[in-house]
């Protein structure tokens, strides 16, 4: 079931630790998402909106929710950041107690 030649898919490991985990169903706090090659953070957010947590996906796309986005431990602010197979994307609360949107 291997697809080679530009139409492949990539696996992204997605984690929602800390308070971000409160916004997703119990079984989805750490999950694997499969997307087309050359997918971006925005593409991942659309998948999250449709299949994991509408609140997180829509909130981040529409800039109503503030979470820190890490790709392999590095903070990313550009929604057009292209993901690579095996990347780990972590959505974390900024860690400011009492701040909620």
N, C-alpha and C positions, 0 to 999 in steps of 0.2 A: 504494500500500500504506500509505496514511496512515490512522491511526485517531484520530478526534477525538471528544470527547464524554464524557470521564471514564473511558474504558476503555483509555486509551493506555498506551504503554510508554515507559520512559526508558532512555537509554544511560548507563552509568556506566563511566568509565575507571578500571581497577584496576591498581595497580602494587605490586610486591613487590621493592624494592631491597635492597641490602646482604645481611645474613644471612637476612632473611625470604625472599629469593629462593632460598635453598638448600632451602626447604621446599616449593617448587612445581616442576612439570615445566618444563623449559627453555623451551618455547614459551609459557608462561603467565605469565612474570615481568612482562609488561605486556600487558593484555588488555582487551577491551570486553565488558561484561556488560549484557544487556538484562533489565530487571525491570519489573513493573507499576508504574504511577504510585503515589505515596505509599509506596513501599517504604522500609524502614528499614535501618540498619546491620546489625541482626540478620537481616533478610531476605537481605541481601547475604552475610552470613556463612554462612547456610544454603545459599545457592547455591554459595559457595566450597567448603563442606564436600562438597557432592554432585558438583561438576563440576571443581574445580580442585585443592584440597588438603584432604583429610579432616583432616589433622593441624592445619592452621591454623584451619579452620572450627570443628571440635569444640573445639579447645584454647581459642579465644577465647570461644566461647559458654559453655563450662563453667569458664572462668577458670583453666585449667591452663596456659595459654600467655600470656605477656605480650608484646604488641607495641604500639607506639604507632600509633594510628589517626588519620590526617590526612584531612580533607575539604577540598579546595581549599587545602591548606597550613595549616589550622587544626586543632589537636588536639581530638579528640572522645572523650568518655568514656561518653556515653549511647548504649546500643544502640538506643534508640528514636528517635534522630536521623533525621528524614525526609530522604531523598535527592531531589535534583532532577536533571532531565535535563541531562547534560553535566558533572556533578560528577566530580572526580577524587578517588578514595579511594586513599590510600597506606598500606600496612602496613609499618612499619619496626621493626627490633629497637631496644630502648631504648638500645643502645650501651654496655652494661656488659660488658666482656670477662670471660669466665670464668663468666658467669651463664647457665645453661641449665636448662630444666625438664624 
